[in-house]
Amino acid sequence: MTASITEHKILFTGTMGAGKTTAISAISEITPISTDVKNWDISVHKAMTTVGLDYGELTLENGDKLRLYGTPGQSRFDFMWKILSRGALGLVILIDNSRPDPLADLDVYLDGFADLIKRTSCVVGVGKTEGHPVPDINAFAERMERKGVLCPVFPADVREPEHVLQLLDLLLIQLES
């Protein structure tokens, strides 16, 4: 008798340029699917941006499969946030600390995904902290606590597969408890 494989949907969200596409690409076992198009937003120095979703897959040691979905970063695509949230087991929020107000950015995603956060777990990865140490990780944790959200937050370079896997490990540990 073969054991059944369980599939889980994990959602990555965050600002444009925070690294959602990069994070999924760093750990996906398949060639990621991306809906990137030319970026016309001159306020962000980035050639391409996601307008629909990113998708990748990762198999866990126990055989379970994680289906990794990345949302568009711009709030004008929040209708996609709602669609992609359906059935998600957990949420990874990526924040770009080099942006003008990363704490306000965090608020956008805490508010935009409030329903999902209430019914599941989340983790926050803050990128680009080396050259932009302020706000520090404690400021993010304090902001989340004031909003009634308790989830791990730590610096992460999503170009490094180990960092992305650490985010997922923290998320899955929360779900197990």
C-alpha positions as MATLAB code, in Angstrom:
seq = 'MTASITEHKILFTGTMGAGKTTAISAISEITPISTDVKNWDISVHKAMTTVGLDYGELTLENGDKLRLYGTPGQSRFDFMWKILSRGALGLVILIDNSRPDPLADLDVYLDGFADLIKRTSCVVGVGKTEGHPVPDINAFAERMERKGVLCPVFPADVREPEHVLQLLDLLLIQLES';
ca = [
       0.000    0.000    0.000;
       1.459    3.390   -0.966;
       1.277    6.391    1.292;
      -0.778    9.253    0.019;
       0.981   12.462   -0.867;
      -0.472   15.654    0.488;
      -0.235   18.895   -1.442;
      -0.068   22.265    0.302;
      -0.420   25.748   -1.157;
       2.039   28.343    0.160;
       1.633   31.985   -0.831;
       4.495   34.484   -1.230;
       3.583   38.168   -1.199;
       5.271   41.529   -0.753;
       6.175   44.699   -2.556;
       7.253   44.856   -6.151;
      10.950   44.025   -6.151;
      10.920   42.305   -2.738;
      11.902   39.000   -4.338;
       8.816   36.808   -4.665;
       9.746   35.533   -8.124;
      13.379   35.121   -7.041;
      12.422   33.210   -3.865;
      10.238   30.751   -5.733;
      12.879   30.315   -8.450;
      15.555   29.664   -5.809;
      13.831   26.545   -4.463;
      11.432   25.293   -7.125;
      12.044   21.807   -8.482;
      10.326   22.732  -11.721;
      10.993   25.635  -14.021;
       8.826   28.298  -12.382;
       5.855   29.693  -14.228;
       5.852   33.479  -14.247;
       3.559   36.163  -15.616;
       6.182   38.882  -15.744;
       5.720   41.795  -18.127;
       7.699   44.952  -18.793;
       7.609   47.290  -15.817;
       6.246   50.743  -16.633;
       6.397   52.004  -13.024;
       9.384   54.369  -13.079;
       9.375   54.629   -9.265;
      10.797   51.086   -9.111;
      14.032   50.308  -10.942;
      13.079   46.899  -12.220;
      12.805   45.708  -15.825;
       9.990   43.185  -15.312;
       7.110   42.778  -12.852;
       4.574   40.069  -12.044;
       1.001   40.880  -13.029;
      -0.711   37.535  -12.431;
       1.224   35.000  -10.414;
       4.396   33.010  -10.060;
       4.284   29.263   -9.529;
       6.792   26.652   -8.453;
       6.890   23.317   -6.638;
       8.938   21.791   -3.842;
       8.773   18.255   -2.447;
       9.328   17.826    1.282;
      11.322   14.954    2.807;
       8.083   13.144    3.714;
       6.912   13.285    0.092;
       4.379   16.061    0.592;
       4.408   18.660   -2.142;
       4.426   22.423   -1.625;
       2.804   24.405   -4.390;
       4.433   27.835   -4.245;
       2.444   30.812   -5.505;
       3.723   34.385   -5.760;
       1.327   37.319   -5.891;
       1.737   40.532   -7.828;
       3.231   43.153   -5.518;
       1.191   46.196   -6.475;
      -1.988   46.747   -4.445;
      -3.893   47.512   -7.663;
      -3.735   43.743   -8.216;
      -5.286   42.988   -4.812;
      -8.076   41.091   -6.561;
      -5.384   38.494   -7.391;
      -4.384   38.432   -3.720;
      -7.893   37.272   -2.815;
      -7.981   34.674   -5.590;
      -4.546   33.278   -4.737;
      -5.314   33.228   -0.983;
      -8.047   30.628   -1.448;
      -6.877   27.342    0.000;
      -3.466   28.637    1.082;
      -1.906   26.793    4.002;
       0.481   29.617    4.888;
       1.797   33.035    3.910;
       5.345   34.325    3.396;
       5.549   38.141    3.370;
       8.696   39.584    1.801;
       9.698   43.155    2.583;
      12.349   45.232    0.784;
      14.087   47.268    3.497;
      15.587   49.633    0.901;
      12.165   51.100    0.067;
      11.182   54.510    1.483;
       8.840   53.155    4.208;
       9.147   49.384    4.684;
       6.985   49.416    7.824;
       4.132   50.978    5.859;
       4.741   48.340    3.188;
       4.355   45.653    5.849;
       1.040   47.220    6.913;
      -0.281   46.942    3.336;
       0.274   43.178    3.324;
      -0.850   42.584    6.914;
      -4.089   44.402    6.081;
      -4.469   42.930    2.591;
      -4.027   39.363    3.855;
      -5.649   39.810    7.291;
      -8.250   37.082    6.680;
      -5.618   34.569    5.599;
      -3.334   35.459    8.520;
      -6.233   34.916   10.975;
      -6.843   31.374    9.762;
      -3.281   30.207    9.135;
       0.353   31.033    9.840;
       2.714   33.554    8.328;
       6.378   34.478    8.364;
       8.069   37.727    7.320;
      11.411   37.891    5.541;
      13.080   41.300    5.344;
      15.529   41.725    2.479;
      18.252   44.215    1.634;
      19.058   44.835    5.303;
      22.845   44.892    4.749;
      22.824   48.327    3.143;
      19.609   49.445    4.840;
      19.675   48.407    8.518;
      16.834   50.735    9.549;
      14.184   49.811   10.462;
      15.639   46.844   12.268;
      13.970   43.459   12.705;
      12.634   44.457   16.145;
      10.742   47.378   14.577;
       8.949   44.949   12.259;
       8.121   42.608   15.149;
       6.792   45.542   17.212;
       4.653   46.752   14.293;
       3.136   43.306   13.868;
       2.507   42.965   17.595;
       0.659   46.322   17.634;
      -1.533   44.974   14.822;
      -2.158   41.737   16.743;
      -0.079   39.573   14.401;
       2.413   37.191   15.950;
       4.715   35.557   13.434;
       8.466   35.165   12.980;
      10.392   37.905   11.214;
      14.028   37.767   10.204;
      16.450   39.045    7.565;
      16.463   36.980    4.380;
      18.314   37.100    1.097;
      15.858   35.327   -1.211;
      18.599   34.711   -3.769;
      19.939   32.143   -1.296;
      17.920   28.919   -1.333;
      18.844   28.245    2.323;
      17.189   31.504    3.400;
      13.987   30.718    1.507;
      13.955   27.197    2.960;
      14.376   28.688    6.459;
      11.307   30.853    5.848;
       9.333   27.778    4.807;
      10.643   25.746    7.762;
       9.488   28.452   10.182;
       6.106   28.544    8.494;
       5.673   24.760    8.610;
       6.792   24.567   12.262;
       4.039   27.030   13.171;
       1.485   24.960   11.288;
       2.508   21.778   13.113;
       2.026   23.301   16.562;
];
